[in-house]
Amino acid sequence: TGFVKIMKLRRGTLVVLALILLAVALRILLVSLGWPPTNSDEATMGLMARHIAYNGEHPVFFYGQYYMGALEAYLGAIFFHLFGPSLLTLRLSVISLTALFLLSVYLLTRTLYTRRFALLTLALLCLGSNYIFLRETYATGGSTQTLLFGTLAFLLATLLGVSFSREVSPKQRWLRYAGYSGYGLVIGLGLWSDWVVLPFFALSFVLLLWFCWRDWRSLAPLFLLLGLAVGSSPLIGYNSVAPSSQNSFVTLLGLFHGTAVRQAHTLGQLFQGSKATIQVSLPTATGSPFCPAPAVDYAADLSSKLSPSCLALNTAWGLGYLLLWLLSALLTIRALWRARKEQVERRQVVLLAARLCLLAGAGLAIAAYAASSAPLGMPQSHARYLIGLLIATPAIIWPLWEGLTALPLARSLSGGEVIVGFRVIASAALLGLVAAAF
């Protein structure tokens, strides 16, 4: 029995590695074939990597900006030293971050749900629309860091919540302190890289407070702050000496409100922003393969020229995504309520709460985006600010997967076979459409 378990574990590990290697190979192949074409933003990142690798420079932010970190440039400098400077070696920094994100989202999904569902989620995210592939190969900063650090924050918060106990051995206590340091480091690196990840950080922290509040009486906050200080040290160091006009926080607030378009503070602007989010930005960011966006050229936003058929398909995708989000949230709330009422084991309650926080993070990201200036100006180009929604992919499609497992339940029901059968067929059809789209 032990040998069989080991073989199953090894086989599962091999499948995960094979899927991630396939994803990496597909992206390297596309880059080798000249896709996507480069632009001035990526050229700037390449210039930064060269300056780091050969001139001994240490930039904090993307040249000309005061808020987006230079992590990709530092990774690119490493690959320049290993393989020589080229567009492919520069993009290896992004592809490596993508591989780490895929591994992280598999571990998160396996922790929150099941191993088989984690494999399905991984298989879907290994593929994707041209827009997803572009954001996961294009060296312009922000996107892959948002995916990786947002996923890791939820994974670490969940593991800390599940493993919490009032009575722990000294070894377990120090392991938890290491977990808090890692969580702080991830948050710090993410904030330095791109603040788009903030909604997911906020909800992961809510999860941590929810189930680990007793740890705040220990040294845990100190270790968390230590990790946070290390991860965000470039951001802290810069803003401690920067003039107020070039402060990262002031810059980001100005970007949220917009320079050409004011923030959607009126009812009409909020409606227009929400409409553009549903019809353009949300489907573009979450993998809709219909009517591809010219994402390389940020200025070429063609959302105002979408054909009626494109608009209809995109609207259906956006509304379908929101309906799935709402369905998953309601089912999770119901399951959490029952778990608390029936006093099931603590681990299950933590996992249900983590699922709910993950969905809340996605909802907060969509709401913040819709209320910002981004969808009012160029909703197609600005869809990159919603890239973090890929982190919540398992939570969004879980109701469809769970529906497939309802068939055995029909045998134990009297008179409910037709309803359960319809549920299975509907779930299979919708999940098949999602898989085919990816």
C-alpha positions, 0 to 999 in steps of 0.5 A: 500500500505504501509503495502504491501511494509513493508511485501515485505521488511520483506520477502526480509530480511528473504530470505537474512537471510535464505540464509546466515544462510544456507551458515553458516550451510553448512560450519559448517556441513563440518567442523564438518564432518572433512573437510577440513583437517588441516595443519601446517599453520592452526595449527599456527593460532590456536596457535596464538589464544591460546596465545592471549586468555590465555597468553595475547600475542598480535601478529601483524602478522602471526608467521614467517611472516611480512605482513599478519595480525593476525585478524583471530587469535584475532577472534579465541581467542574470540571464544575460550573464548566462546566455548573452544579451538577446530578446529571448534571454530577456524574456526568459526572466518573465517565462521563469516567473510564469513557471513559478506562478504555475507551480504556486497556483497548482499548490494553492489549488491542491491545498484549497480543493483537490489534487485532480482539480489542481491538475485541471486548473494547471492544464488550463493556465498552461494554455490561454489566449494570445493576451494571456500568453503575451502578458506571460512572455512580454518583459515590461514588468508587473504582470508575472510578479502580480500573479506569482506574489499574489498566489504565494501570499494566499498559499502562505496565509492558508498554510499558516491558518491551517497549521495554527495551534495554541500548543506548538513545539519550539520547532513548530513555532520557529517554522511558523515564524519562518512562514510569517517572514516569507509572507512578509517578504512576498508582500514586500516584493509584490508591492515593490513590483506592482501595486495592482496585486494589492486587492489580493494581498489585502484579502490574504491578510484578512485571512491571516487575521481571521485565523491567526490573530492569537499569533499577534501576541508572539514574535510573529508580527516582528518576523512579518515586518522583517520580511516586509522590510527586506522585500520592500527595501527598494521601495522604502529606500527610494521614497524616504529621499524622493521629493513629494512630486515623485513619491510612489504613493502620490504617483499611484493615486494620480494614476488611479484618478487619471490624467486625461480622464477623471476618476469615475466619481459620478454615476454616469462615469461609474456606469460607463466604467463598469460597462467597459469593464464587463464588455472589454477589459474583463474578457480580455484579461481572463482569456477570451479568445474572441477579437484579440486585443493589440496589447503590444501597442498600448496606444492602439486600443480598438475597443471603440471599433469592436464589431457587434458580434465581438461585442456580443461575445465579449459581453457574454464572456464578461457576464458569464464570468461575473455569474460564475463568481457570484455562484461560487461566492454564494456556494462558499458562503453557504458551505462556510455557514454550515461548517461553522454551524455543524462545528466541523474540523477547523482545517475545513473551515479555514479552507472554506474561508480561504476560498471566500477570501480569494473570491473577495480579492477578485471582486475587489480587483474588479470593483477597484478597476471599474471605479478607476480611470482605466476603463474610461480611457482605453479598456482594451489596453488597460485590461492588463491591470486585471491580470491578477484575476487569473489567480482566482481561476480555481475559485471561479470554475470550482462550481463547474467541477463540483457539478461533475461530481454530482452524478454519483449522488443521484443514485442515493436520491429519490426523484432527484435524478433528473435535476442532478443529471441536468446539473452534471450535463450543464457543468460538463458543457460549461467546463468544456467551453472554458477548456476549449476557449483556453 
